[in-house]
Amino acid sequence: MRKFLCFLFLFLLFQTIMSQEFKNWNIIEQSIQNPEKFLIETRRKLHQNPELSYQEFETSKLVANFLKSWGYEVKTGFAITGLVGILKNGEGPVVMIRADMDALPIKEMIEWEYKSTKKAMLNGKEVDVSHACGHDAHTSIALTTAKVLAENKNLLKGTVVFVFQPNEEGTIHETLLGSGAAQMIKDGLYNAIPKPDVVFGLHVWHSQKGQIRLEKGYVFSNADFFTIKLTGTQSHGAAPWNGKDPIVTASEIIAAFQTIISREIDLTKGGAVITVGSIHAGNRPNIIPQDLEMQGTIRCFDKENRNLIYESFKKKVQSISEMNGVKSEVKIEHLTPAVYNHPEITDFARQSLTQRLGKDFVQQWTPLFAADDCAYFLERTQGLYFFLGIAPDDNIHQPAIIHSPHFFINESALIFGVKTFCSLTFDFMYSKK
């Protein structure tokens, strides 16, 4: 009798767990195929009409109009052009899906029917604008996902919140932060929406069409920019002993930076990079200049390493400058934290997507020193940032990497992004009691 009761208990427990699984995926999968035309048309419209950071007015208006027409509660007033759409069906988990909307000051070099020819003003100059980072695809995928979920609202088991974010690219606005995500949070995003239980975000990538790549832990590094100004004493190049040389000082500082990475930080916690990208000083070959300015970036994954690098970085600039009789000034702009995928959510996602897409379409990701300000959302809410392959069907001709004027997207891959967001949303909601 005791064995029978034990068996009965385990059977009922199994049935309870199974009842939490989403069993209507066939309905959603059919629904996903229907708006594929909408997905492609929306992406092409956005691609032809790109807008720079904090200038995404028409993009934001297009998104808001669609969301309202599908029954979403739309809230605006975040980081100038940022907005959210909220759809609720009863009590249950809150799933947040994030998409970025801004384009880049890059001239598109690919000739096709929907090529961008747009121009815009940036820092007082007219520049060419294009979606060379795929944010048109991100917005279209999220918007199409919102359409599918609205059409199947009765199957939702909780609330979905879509966050359409400006300025992922980190453009500095005269009054706002250099991160759209951080600015939306500062403007009260989390006070205006139900508290999310999980956040999902994606980025298109030049890998196999439709392939989803993910990994637990850090997938992108932090991004910090630095500016160092050195002030020496000008002198003739034929008599350097009469001056204090900021160029020699800069070369010693740059060499010293390399030992921060190779000898000071714990590389078992992940790598790090310090890169000087520009140096400006002087205007004559025979004059040692008074002033020098150099700029660069600091990238790493671990927070302790990040703090150690800052401390050592500043000390080296100061001590080497003083040793050479040169004054120094250091400014570090903290743009984004590292993108961290929460292990439990990553494991859940891998299982969900393997079941929905097949194991061949779910692959591992290798961490990169790239950056994305989705990190700010992942700092506040557990979640996952994953990558969608958009290479050609033949998987041979790789597209140019993001931020290239030759970057392009295999549009037939985008529906996999919609399928992924839908899978994660429904499976997460139904996995919770």
ABEGO torsion letter per residue (X at the ends): XAAAAAAAAAAAAAAAAAAABBAAAAAAAAAAAAAAAAAAAAAAAAAABBBBBGAAAAAAAAAAAAAAAAGBBBBBGBGGABBBBBBBBEBEBBBBBBBBABBBBBBBABBBAABBABBBBBGGBBBBBBBAAGAAAAAAAAAAAAAAAAAAAAABBEBBBBBBBBGAAGBBBAABBABAAAAAAAAGAAAABBBBABBBBBBBBBBBBGBBBBBBEBABBBBBBBBBBBBBBBBBAABAAABBBAAAAAAAAAAAAAAAAAAABBAAAEBBBBBBABBBBEABAABBBABBBBBBBBBBABAAAAAAAAAAAAAAAAAAAAAAGBBBBBBBBBABBBBBBBAAAAAAAAAAAAAAAEAAABBBBBBBABBBAAAAAAAABBEBBBBBBABBAAGABBBBBBGBAABBBBAAAAAAAAAAAAAAAAAAAAABX
